[in-house]
Amino acid sequence: MTDIHKQQLRAEYIARINRVIDYIQTHLADDLSLETLSGIAHFSRFHFHRIFAAMVGETLNQYIQRIRIEKAASKLIDNHRASITEIALECGFSGSATFARAFRDAFQMSASEWRSGGHLQHRKNRKTKSNVDQQPGNQRKAFVVSSGYIDDITHNFTWRIDMSADVQIEVEVRKMPEFHVAYVRHLGSYSEIGPAFGKLMKWAGPRGLLASPEVKTLGVYHDDPKVTEQAKLRSSACVTVPKGTPVEGEIGEMNVPGGQFAVAHFEITDAQFQEAWDMVMGGWFPESGYQPDDRPCYELCHNNHEEHPEKKHIVDICVPVRPM
């Protein structure tokens, strides 16, 4: 892939996000729903929030809230004829109470204090900021797509990406099989799925289901953490089992869809998972020629990190893809 082609692909991602930003800016008083904004970006609803956050540096909700607050702050200074409530409604807030809380959180003063001169003190106290326009990608951590090659065995193109100064990651798009799995469902933070895996292994081990070297262990993620509140996030600790394997109680069974996936291989600590996901969503995707599909993402686990000398997880982050 040439540098020119990479630039064209990244430009397409930036253009899609820019269209969303432009729409938000001109529709602050409207219901800026996920369905509407993901449609404008032509990304699937399931993955849109992750791409937006990785490329812009804020979650979608954080961005909308900030833009609404900043627009209201400007109107409070420039339009003294409009009441605070009128300005709040013009900028998309549901009422004066909601606006008052959001404004105080942002500026540590009330809207009336701001309008009566507090904005002048705020300017004095504000640290000097760069004049660089906040375009998509400026806030994203820089992940350098350094090179690529055709794999001799699979004949698939593989991207090399510099995740950090001393870590280089490879991403390959390949066809993944459908997995038939037994699972234990976890509700809550994705980082706390460990006990679900513990229950699953205690069930699978005595039944001889872990003996084969062909057994795969997966963490499947059903919700986007940028959309669903943490307490309601659904994930599944999974282990592949033969079809027809009896399950009961907390143990369920399902099929994890196969197809084309971007597969990124990592050896990382607990603290590096977010960076790894950001690398895939915000670093690799914009230069790949692909976009995420609606099938679930998952992590394919290759080791017990407790047995690793550095307590690292050897894992493939697998994201379903389709062409741009």
N, C-alpha and C positions, 0 to 999 in steps of 0.2 A: 504494500500500500504506500503510495507516494505521500510526501508531505502536503502536497496540494490537496490530495483527496482527504487526508486527515483534517485539514483546515476546513474543507467544504462540509464534512460531516459534523464537526464541532459547531460550525456556523449554523447548520440546520437545527441542532439542539438549542443553541442560544436564541435563534429566531423563534422557535416554538415557545420558549420561556418568555421571551420579550413580548410575544402576542398576549400571553396571560397577564404580564405586568401592565401592558397598555390597557387591557380590558379592565383590570382592577382599578386602575387610575381613573378611568372614565365612568365607572359604575359603582362607586363607593357606597351609594345609597341603596344599591340592589342586593338581593340575596346571592352572595358569591358562593354558590354551592360547588361541591367537589365535582359533581356531574358536569356542570357548566364549564368549569375551568379546565378539567381534564379533556373535555371535548374540544375546547379551543386549542389546547396543546397537541391534540391527536395522540395522547398517551392513554394507556389503560388506567382506569380509576385506581386499580390496586397498587400501581407503582408510581403514579404521578407525584404523590407527596414526597416520596424518597428522592426522586430525581430533582424536584424543585428545591428541596432542602440542601442536597449535595451541591447543586450548582449556584444557588443564591446565597447560601450561608445562614438562612433562617427557614423555619418551617413555614408552610403556607399560611397558617393561622397567625403566626407571629408577624409575618410580613404584612398581611392585611390589617392587622390591629395597629401596627406601627404607622402604616401609611394613613389610615383613618385618623389616628391621633395627631399626626404631624399636619395633616390638612386642616383639621379643626383648629389647631394651635395657630396656624397662619390666618385663618378666617377670623379668629378672635381678635387678632391685632388689626387686621385690615378692614373688617366690616363691623363697626360698632353699632350699626342700626339693627343688626340681627341679634336676637336673644341667644343665650347659650344653648337653650333647648333646641331652637331652630337649627343652629349650627350642628349640634349633635345629630339630629335627624338627617340633615343634608349629607353628613359624612358616614351614615350607615349604622349609627347606634340606635338600639331599640327604644331608648328612653334616657331621661336626664340622669337617673340614678346609675345606670350602667356606664354612661359616659363619665360621670363624676369619678367613679372608682378607677376607671381605666386612665383617666387624665392624671389623677393624683399619683397612680403607680408609675406613670411615665415621667412626670416632671416634679414630683414631690411638692406640689402646691395645687390649689384649686384652680378651676378655669377662671373664676372671677379674679383671683389674685394674679393670675397670669395676665389677664386683660388689663388690669389696673397698673401694670408696670413690672410684674414679676418676670416677664419675658426678658427684660433688660438685664436683670441680675443673672438670669439663667445664661445669657450669652456671655457675660463676664466670667462666669464660673466654668463654662464649658471648655474642655481641653481643645487645643488646636487639632483640627481634623484635616485629612487629605482632601484636596479638591477634585480628586479623581472621581468620575461618575461611577455610581454603584451599578454596574452592568452585571448580568448573570455571568458567573465564573470568577469575578474578582474576589469574592469571599470564599470560594471553594479552595480547599487545600490543593496545592499543585501536585498532581500525579503525572509524571512524565512517561508517555508511551515511547519508549526508547527505540524499540525495533520489533521486528516480527519475522517469522519464518514458516515454511511449510513443513509440517511434521512428516518424517520419512515413513512412519508406520500408518498413521491415520489419514495422511494427506490433507489434514485440516490446517487452516492458518492459525498460528498461535502468536498472541501479542505478548511482548515483554513490557512490564510496567514497573517503574521505580516507585515503590510504596514509601520508602524512607531512604536515608543516606546509605544504609547497608543492607536493605532488603529489596530484592527484585522478584516480582510476581509474574506468573504466566497465566494468561487467560485463553481458553480455547472454546470455540463454539462446536459442540458435537451433539449427536443424537444420544439421549439418555433413555434407558429402558423404563417401562412402567414397573413400579415396585408394588408388590402385594405385601402389606405390612400388618403386624399387630401393633397397637398403640395404646398409650396412656395419655389422655388429654390433660393439658395444663391450662389453667386460667389465671392470668396475671402477667407480671413482667417476664419477658422472654429470658432474661438473665437468671431467672429462678426456676428454670425447667429441670434442673438437676434431680430433685426428688422424684419427678415423674419417670426419669430414666432409671432411677433406683428401683422403683416398683416394677417397672417393665422387666428389668434384668432378673429380679428375684422370681418373677413368674416364668420367664423364658429359660433360665439356666437349668432348673431341675427337670424340665421337659426335654432337654437335649437340643433345644432350638438354637443354641449358640455354638454348637460344636463344629459346624461346617465353616471352612475359611471363606466360603462364598456369602456368608451372612453379612448384610449391610445394616448399619445403624444411621438413622436419619433424625434430624430435628426439623419438623415441617411447621411453617409459619403461615397461619391462615388470615391474619389481619395486618393492616399497615399500622405500625406504632405511631405514625404521624397523624393518623386519623382516629383510631380507636383509643379510648382512655385506657391507661395501663392496667387497671383492675379488670378490664373486660377482654384483654388480648387473649386469643386462643392459639395455642400451639400444641403439637403432638410429638411426644417422644416415641420413636418408631424403631422396629426391628423387622427385617424381612423374614417372612415365614411362608411355607408352602400353602397354596390355596387349599381350603378345607380344614386348616388347622383349627381345632375347637378353641373358642375364646369365651370368656365369661366375666361378669362383674365389671370392674374398671377397665378391663382389657377389651378393646374393640378391634375391628379389622377394617381395612379400606385399601383402595388402590391409590398410589401416588402417580399422577400422570407422567408419561414420558414425553419424548419429542426433542426438539432443538433447545439446548440450554447453553448459556454462557457458564463455563466451569472455571472458577478461579481457585487455585490451590494455595493454601496458607499454612504456615506453622507459627501460631500466635498465642499470646497470653490472653487471659480473660479480659484485660483492659484494652486489647487491640481489636476487638470484634467490630466496634463502631467504625473505626478507621478502615477496616477491611471492607465493610459494606459500602462506605463512602467511596472507596477506591473503585469498586465495581460500578456503582450507580452513577457517580459523578466524574470519575476519571476515565474508565474504559468505555462506557456506553457512548459518550458523545463523539468518539473517534472510530467507532466500530462498524457503523452502517446498520446496526440493529437497534431495536427498541424492545422494552419488556413486554411479554405477553401476559395474559390474565391467569395462567396456571400458577399454583402456589410456588413460592421460593422454598428452598430447603438447604440445610447444611448436611453434607455427607461426612460423617465422622470416621476417621481412620485409626484412632488410638484412644486409649484411656489416658487422659492428660495427667491423672494422678501418678501414673507410672513413667511419665516422661521426666528426664533428669532436670528439666527446667520448667516442669509443670505446664508445658505448652500443648495446645490443641493442634493436631494435624487434621485439617478439614478442607473440604471443597465447598465453596459457596456456589450454589447452583441457581441461576435465575433464568426462567423461560424467556425465549426471545423469538422475535419475528422480524423480517426485514423492514427497514424504514419505508 
